[in-house]
Amino acid sequence: MSRVGVLALGPAGVGKSTFCNAIISHMQSIGRRAHIVNLDPAAEATEYEFTIDIRDLISLQDVMEEMDLGPNGGLVYCFEFLLNNLDWLDEEIGDYNDEYLIFDCPGQIELYTHIPVLPTIVRHLQQSLNFNLCATYLLEAPFIIDTSKFFSGALSAMSAMILLELPHINILSKIDLVKDEFSRKQLKRFLNPDPLVLAQQDDDYNPKFARLNKLIANLVDDFGMVQFLPLDCRKESDSVATILSYIDDVTQWSESQEPKEPKDEFEIEDDNDN
């Protein structure tokens, strides 16, 4: 049986840990189980404890102190150490077959845009541990206040999609923070990125930057696969359930479940007389 894993990706501060906790909470409410696999050697557990924690293998603080490295260099060292000790990850994952594993990843996007750290881990999970994986890439909704920043974030999402080569779901997090400033119609132009929204801010930029912004926006539009689902982690919102349904579809979770025994009350007798 294949296993299911979800990678939570995105820049620092976009709400990846909050998203992981929201998925766990919702799954528990509907009778399903999931576990958080922490791949951030500097992270601390919040609402739910980590089932598997890279800090049991190596921590960023120890690396920075012992190797005299800065945060980014220390993080790269931690992941290179993990790549050399993937048997530790195999042992920790063990026999989690019927339950979601949610991989909470660091916010340093260079780990999956510039150096092949996460792509290597992804291939290992798929080929050696038989995982069906889905990548979720979070971008915070307040980015849409600065349209050029939003399209820069969309470009980073596109870069992750190309590099990881996984089923990919982009998420616009913290949507509740901008609902009062943007109408539903305006939000739709960001959930399905429309390069024409940049025209509204052309006067604010140097003409050269305005042209560059347009080219980036058109590149995202031409790629045609960068769309976002809204995420509102408040309890009254159903956005978490919607996102989970998309994850279930792309990972084929329901198809990997063991068939249940029928509850027929009769048995078919052996035809021994013929």
N, C-alpha and C positions, 0 to 999 in steps of 0.2 A: 504494500500500500504506500502511495506517495504521501509525503507530508506537506503541510501548508505553512509558508512563512511570509510575513509582510514586513517590508523594510520601510521605516519612517525616515525620510530624508528631507533636507532643506537647510537653509542658512540658520545660524544661531539666533535664537529668540523668536522663532516663528510659531512655537507651540507644539513641537514634536512630542515632548513628554506628556503634555496635557492631552494630546490626541491619543497617545498610547493608553493612557489611563481611561479616557472616555470609551475607547473600544473595549477594554477589559470590563468596565462597569456595565456597558450595554450587553455584552455577551453573557455575563453572569446573570443579568436580569432575564435573559431568554433561555437560560439553562445550558449554555455552552461554556467551555473552558478555554482560557488562553493564558499565555505566559509571556512576560517581558524578558527579552534577552538584551541586556545592556552592553552595547559595543562602544560606549563613550567612557574612556578611562578617567574622565574628570567629573562624571555625573554622580549625583546623589539621588537615591530613591525618593519619590514624593508620596503619592497616594497609595500606590501598590508597590510591594517589594519586588526586587529583581529576582527571577527564578535562576537566571544565569547572568553572571556579572564578570565582565572582563577584568575588573579591578582585583578579582581573586587570582588572576594571572599576572597582571601588571597594572600599575596606576600611574597616571600622568605626574602626580606630585612627586612620587619616588624617582621617576625618570629625570624630572627637572632638577631635583636636588643632587642626584648621584652623577648625572651626565652633564650638568651645567648647561642645559638646553632651555630655550624659550618654549612657550606653549605650543606653537605650531611645529617646531622641530621635535619637541617631545612627543607630540601626538603621532607624527610620522614614525618615530622610533617605536612607539607602542604597537602600531599596526604592523610594522615590519617584524616585530617580535611575535605578534600573533600569527602572522603568515608562516613563521618558522616553527610554530607550535600548534598547528591546526588539529593535531591529535587531542589536545586539551579541549578544544571546542567540540570535537566529535564525542568525546567522553561525557562532557557536560550535557549535550543535547540528548544523548542516550536513546531512550525508547519513547520519546514523545511522538506518538503516531496520530492520534485522533484529535489533537488539540492544536490550536493556533500558536505559533511562536511569532511574537512581534519584536522585530529587531530595531531597537532604538539607537540610531546612528548619530555620530558627532555632527556638529554644525559646520565644521570646516569643509566646505564643498570641494576643496582641491583634492580631497581623498577620492572623489569619483568624477572629477573633471580634468585633473592634471596628472595624477599618478594612479596606476592601475591597482590600488589596494582593494577597494570594494568590489570591482569586477572580478578579481581573483577569488575573493571570498564567495561571491555569488556563484561562480563556476564550481567551486568546491561543494557548496550546499546542493547544487543541482546534480552534479555528476557523482559525487561520493555518498551523499546522504539522501538522494532521491527526493528533493524538495520541489514542490510547485511554488514558485515565488511570485510576488507582486510588489512592485515598488510604488510607494506613495511619496510624492514630493510636495511639501508644504511651502506656501508663500503667503505671508500675512496680508490681509485685506487692506490695512492702512497704506500699503504701497500704492494703491490706486489713486491716492490723493496727488501723488507725483507720477504722472503717466509714464514719463521716460524711465523712472525707476521700476515701475511695474513691468515694462517690456524688457528691461534688463533682467529682472527676475524670471520672466517667462523664457528668456533666452537661456538662462542657467538651467531651467527645467528641461528645455529641449536638449541641452548638452548632456544632462544626466540620462535622458531617455535613449540617446544615441549610444552612449558609452556603456550603459549597463545591459542593453538589449533584453529588457524584461517587459512583461505587461506592466503598464505604467498608468497611474491615476494621479493627476495633479489636483491639489486641494488649496482653496483660498481660505485660510484660517482666520479666526478672529473676526468673522463677518459681522458679528453683533456690534463691533466698534464703529462701523461705517453705515449701518442701516439708516440712521437718522440723517445722514448727509447725502446719501445717494438713493434715488428711487429704484424700484425693481428693474425698470427698463434700462436705467444707467448701469446697474450692476451686471446685467446680461451682456453688456458690451465688453466687460472684463472677463466674465466667466467663459465667453467665447471670444477671445481677443480680437478686437476690431481696430486695425491700424488708423482708422479715420479719427479716433478719439485724440490722437496726437495733434490734429489740426487746431484743436481748441487752445493749445499751449504754444503754438509756433512763435507768437510774439514775445514769449518769455525767454527765448534762447537766442544765442548767437546763431546766425544762419547756417554755419558749418555744423554746429551741434544739432540743429533742427533737422538738417538733411541726414546726419548719421542716425538720429533717432528714427526717422522714417524708414531708413534702410533696414534697421534692426527689426522694426515692427513688421515690415513687409516680409522679411525673412521668416519670422515666426508665423505669419499668415500663410506664406507659401508652403511651409512645412506641413501645415494643415492638421496637426495632431496635438497641438497644445491647447487643451481646454481644461477648465477648472470646475470642480464641484465645491459648493459652499460648505463651510464647516462652522457650526455654532454649537459649542460644547455645553450650553445651558440645558438643563434637564427637560425643559418644555419643547426643545427642538428635536426634530426627527432626522436631522442631517447626518448624525452618526450612523443611524440605522440604514440610511440611503447609501452612504459610503461603504458600509460593510456588505451590503447586497452587491455592489459593484465588485468588491474584492472577492466575494464568494463566486461570482460569475467568472472572473478572469483566472482564478486559481482552480476552478472546477471542484470546489470543496464538496458539494453535495454528491457529486459523482464518485468521489473517493471514499464515501462512507460505506461501511459494511452493510449489506442488506439485512433487514430485520426479519426474524422468523415470523411467518404468517400465524395468525391467531385462529386458524381453523380448528373447530372442535371435533372434527372427524379425522380418521386416519384411513389411508388407502391400504387395503389389505393386499398381501401378496397373492398373486394368481397362481397358486401351486397346483391347482387341479388340471391345468391345461398342459 
